[in-house]
Amino acid sequence: MLSKVDLVNADWLELVREEVREALTGSTLASAPIVPVSAHTGAGLAELLLTLDRLLDTLPARDQVRGVPRLAIDRSFTITGFGTVVTGTLRDSVLSVGQEVELLPPGLRVRIRGLQSHQRPIDQGKPGMRVAVNLAGVHHRDIRRGQVLTLPGALTPTTLLDARVRVVSDVAPIAHHAALDLFIGSSETPCRLTLLDTDELTARTEGWIQIRLTVPVVAAVGDRFILRTPSPSRTVAGGLVIDPHPPRHRRFRSEVIAVLTLRDQGSSEERLCQTMGRWPAPAVHREFSCCRYH
C-alpha cells in the first residue's frame, strides 16, 4: 500500500511505485500488489479491500486449534464500567468468557470477563482473530505491551532461545556477541547473539544462533522473529525459534549443531525422541530407532 497519494502528482506516484518494486526485488514480497490509497480522499480504498480479499482467499485458514492459546498483548486500557481491556491477535487455541488465564510475565492469574472481535461481543475467541479481552483481577497500568495471556502453567518465560536466522541483504556482517533488539510476538527486547557455527553472519546467509535476552519473553517452537539494530533502527535478520528453553551452548560444537538441525529438519519421530531425552542427533538415529509407537 502506498499511502497519502493525494499529496503527489501522477508522475511522482509512478516513480515511487517503481522504487518500491525495485527495493522488493529478490524478497518474498517481490510480486506483492502495490495499491495507491489516500485516507483523506478515499481514493484506492475500495481497490485495497478487494486486493486484501483476493489475497486472503489464497491463504490457508488459521483457525485450526493446536496447543494452548496465546495472546500477545499490544494494547492495554480501561473502559468505564468494564475495567481493564487488552487487545492482541490470538494464536494456537481458543479463549472463552469466564476462563481463568495467566499473564506472563510475571505469572499473574486473572479471569476473562468478556471478549470482543471487531467490536462484536463473542463467547469464544478462535486462533487468528483480533481479540479484545476484558480482564478481572488486574489494573491496566500493571500490563505492558509484549506480555502474553495463556492458560495457567502452560508456558514459562525464557531468557535463552535457540534459533535459525537468515540475514537480509545489504547489511553489514553480524558479529558474535552483537547487541540487537529482538521483536517476537508484540515484544521488543534487547539481546545479545551467540553465533554457534561461524564467526560472523554476512548478508543473505543463514546460521545457528543462541539469543540471550535481558528480560524474559514468552516463545514457542516455530515462532518467527525479527532482529533489528538499536540505533539507527534497521532490520538485519529474521528467524525461527527452534528451542525456547535450551541450555547455554558453547560455540562450534558439532553435537549442538546436529541436535538443532534435527529439531529443525528431522521427522516427527526423530524430533520426539530427541526432545524426550535431549540426545545428540546421531544417537537418536543409531540407538533409538526403536522409538516407534504402534
C-alpha positions in Angstrom: 0.0 0.0 0.0 1.3 3.5 -1.0 -0.4 6.0 1.3 -1.0 9.7 1.1 -1.2 9.7 -2.7 -3.3 12.8 -2.7 -0.2 14.8 -1.9 1.7 13.9 -5.1 1.1 14.0 -8.8 0.8 11.0 -11.1 4.4 11.1 -12.3 5.8 11.2 -8.8 3.5 8.4 -7.7 4.7 6.2 -10.6 8.3 6.9 -9.7 7.7 5.9 -6.1 5.9 2.7 -7.2 8.9 1.7 -9.3 11.3 2.5 -6.4 9.3 0.3 -4.1 9.2 -2.5 -6.7 12.9 -2.3 -7.1 13.5 -2.4 -3.4 11.4 -5.6 -3.0 13.3 -7.4 -5.8 14.6 -10.7 -4.5 12.4 -10.7 -1.4 9.3 -12.7 -0.6 7.3 -9.6 -1.4 8.7 -9.1 -4.9 5.4 -10.0 -6.6 3.1 -8.4 -4.0 0.5 -6.0 -5.3 1.1 -2.3 -4.7 -2.1 -0.3 -4.2 -2.0 3.5 -4.0 -4.5 4.9 -1.5 -5.5 8.1 0.3 -7.2 8.0 3.7 -8.0 11.7 3.2 -9.9 11.4 -0.2 -10.8 7.7 0.0 -9.0 7.1 -3.4 -7.9 3.5 -3.8 -9.6 2.2 -0.6 -12.1 0.0 -2.5 -9.3 -1.5 -4.6 -7.3 -2.1 -1.4 -10.2 -4.0 0.2 -10.7 -6.1 -2.9 -6.9 -6.9 -3.1 -6.9 -8.0 0.5 -9.9 -10.2 0.0 -8.3 -11.9 -3.0 -5.0 -12.5 -1.1 -6.9 -13.9 1.9 -8.7 -16.3 -0.3 -5.3 -17.8 -1.3 -4.2 -18.3 2.3 -4.9 -21.4 4.5 -7.3 -20.9 7.4 -5.6 -20.0 10.7 -8.4 -21.2 13.0 -7.0 -24.7 13.5 -6.7 -25.5 17.2 -3.2 -26.6 18.1 -1.5 -26.4 21.5 -2.5 -23.7 24.1 -3.9 -20.3 23.4 -1.5 -17.3 23.3 -2.5 -13.7 23.1 0.5 -11.4 22.6 -0.8 -8.1 24.1 -0.3 -5.0 22.0 -2.5 -2.5 24.0 -3.9 -2.1 27.5 -6.5 0.4 28.6 -9.6 0.8 30.7 -13.3 1.3 29.8 -15.7 2.9 32.3 -18.0 0.2 33.7 -15.9 -2.6 32.4 -12.4 -2.1 33.7 -9.2 -3.4 32.2 -9.1 -4.4 28.5 -6.2 -5.8 26.5 -6.0 -6.4 22.7 -4.0 -8.7 20.5 -4.1 -11.5 17.9 -5.0 -14.9 19.3 -2.8 -17.9 18.3 -2.9 -21.7 18.5 -6.2 -22.3 20.5 -9.3 -20.7 21.9 -10.1 -18.3 24.8 -13.6 -18.3 26.4 -15.6 -15.9 28.6 -15.2 -16.9 32.3 -11.9 -18.7 31.7 -9.0 -18.3 34.1 -5.8 -17.3 32.3 -2.3 -16.3 33.2 -0.5 -13.1 32.4 3.2 -13.8 31.5 5.4 -12.4 32.8 5.1 -12.1 35.8 2.6 -15.1 36.1 -0.5 -13.3 37.4 -3.8 -15.3 37.4 -6.7 -13.3 36.0 -10.2 -14.1 34.7 -11.8 -13.2 31.3 -15.0 -11.2 32.0 -15.7 -10.6 28.3 -14.5 -10.9 24.7 -14.9 -8.9 21.6 -13.7 -9.2 18.0 -14.0 -6.1 15.7 -16.4 -4.5 18.3 -18.7 -7.6 18.3 -19.2 -9.4 21.6 -18.2 -13.1 21.4 -18.3 -16.1 23.8 -15.1 -17.6 22.4 -12.1 -16.3 20.6 -10.5 -18.5 17.9 -7.0 -18.7 16.5 -6.2 -15.9 14.0 -8.8 -13.5 15.5 -8.1 -10.0 16.6 -9.5 -10.0 20.1 -10.3 -7.5 22.9 -10.2 -9.2 26.3 -11.9 -7.7 29.4 -9.9 -8.9 32.4 -10.9 -9.1 36.1 -8.2 -9.1 38.8 -5.6 -6.7 37.3 -5.2 -2.9 36.6 -4.4 -1.8 33.1 -1.4 0.1 34.4 0.1 -3.2 35.5 0.0 -4.6 32.0 2.5 -3.7 29.3 2.9 -4.4 25.6 4.7 -7.7 24.9 3.1 -9.7 27.8 1.2 -12.8 26.9 -2.2 -14.2 28.0 -2.2 -18.0 28.1 -3.5 -20.9 30.2 -2.2 -21.2 33.8 1.0 -23.2 34.0 1.1 -23.9 30.2 4.1 -21.7 29.3 7.2 -20.4 31.0 9.1 -17.2 30.1 12.6 -17.6 28.9 15.8 -15.6 28.6 17.5 -18.0 26.1 16.4 -19.0 22.6 18.0 -21.3 20.1 17.2 -20.2 16.6 17.9 -20.5 12.9 18.4 -17.0 11.4 18.7 -15.5 8.0 20.4 -12.2 7.4 18.7 -9.7 5.0 20.5 -8.2 2.0 22.7 -5.1 2.1 23.6 -5.1 5.8 27.0 -5.2 7.5 28.1 -8.6 8.9 26.6 -9.5 12.2 29.4 -10.4 14.7 29.4 -12.8 17.6 28.1 -11.1 20.8 26.3 -8.4 18.7 23.8 -6.3 20.6 20.4 -6.2 18.8 16.7 -5.8 19.6 14.5 -8.9 19.3 11.0 -8.5 18.1 8.8 -11.5 18.8 5.1 -11.6 19.4 4.3 -8.0 20.4 7.5 -7.6 22.5 10.7 -5.6 21.8 13.6 -6.8 23.9 17.4 -6.0 23.9 19.5 -9.1 23.4 23.0 -10.5 22.6 23.8 -13.1 20.0 25.9 -16.2 20.4 26.9 -17.3 16.9 27.1 -21.1 17.2 28.7 -22.1 13.9 30.5 -19.1 12.5 32.5 -16.0 13.4 30.1 -13.7 11.6 26.9 -13.8 9.6 27.0 -11.9 6.3 24.2 -10.6 4.1 21.8 -13.3 2.7 23.4 -16.1 4.8 21.9 -18.4 7.4 23.2 -19.6 10.6 22.5 -21.1 14.1 22.4 -18.7 17.0 21.6 -18.5 20.7 19.8 -15.4 21.7 20.5 -14.1 25.2 17.8 -11.7 26.5 18.0 -9.1 29.2 14.3 -9.7 30.3 12.2 -12.8 29.9 9.9 -13.3 26.9 7.3 -16.0 26.1 8.1 -18.0 23.0 7.3 -21.4 21.5 8.9 -23.7 18.9 8.2 -22.4 15.4 7.7 -18.7 16.4 9.1 -16.2 13.9 11.0 -13.2 15.0 12.9 -10.1 13.7 16.3 -8.8 14.8 17.0 -5.0 14.5 19.9 -2.7 15.3 19.1 -0.4 18.3 20.4 2.8 16.6 19.7 3.5 13.9 16.8 1.1 14.0 17.1 -1.2 11.0 16.1 -4.8 10.3 19.1 -7.0 9.9 17.7 -10.5 10.2 14.7 -12.7 10.7 14.5 -16.2 12.1 12.6 -19.2 13.6 12.7 -20.3 17.2 14.0 -23.9 17.4 14.2 -24.3 21.2 12.6 -21.8 23.6 14.3 -23.4 26.7 17.8 -24.5 25.7 20.8 -25.0 27.9 23.6 -22.5 27.3 25.8 -23.7 24.5 29.5 -23.5 23.7 30.4 -22.4 20.2 31.5 -24.6 17.3 30.2 -27.9 18.9 29.2 -30.3 16.2 26.8 -32.2 18.5 24.9 -28.9 19.2 24.6 -28.2 15.5 23.4 -31.7 14.9 20.7 -31.5 17.5 19.5 -28.1 16.2 19.4 -29.4 12.7 17.4 -32.5 13.7 14.9 -30.3 15.6 14.5 -28.1 12.6 14.6 -30.6 9.8 14.1 -34.1 11.3 11.0 -36.2 11.1 8.3 -36.1 13.8 9.6 -39.3 15.2 13.2 -38.1 15.4 12.2 -34.8 17.0 10.0 -36.6 19.6 12.9 -38.9 20.6 15.4 -36.1 20.8 13.0 -33.8 22.8 12.2 -36.6 25.3 15.8 -37.4 26.0 17.7 -34.4 24.7 20.0 -36.9 23.0 22.5 -35.9 20.3 21.1 -36.3 16.8 23.4 -39.2 15.7 22.4 -41.2 18.8 18.7 -40.8 18.0 19.0 -42.5 14.7 21.6 -45.1 15.8 20.4 -46.1 19.2 16.8 -45.1 19.4 15.4 -46.1 16.1 13.0 -48.3 18.1 11.1 -45.1 19.1 8.1 -46.1 17.0 4.7 -46.1 18.7 2.2 -48.6 17.3 
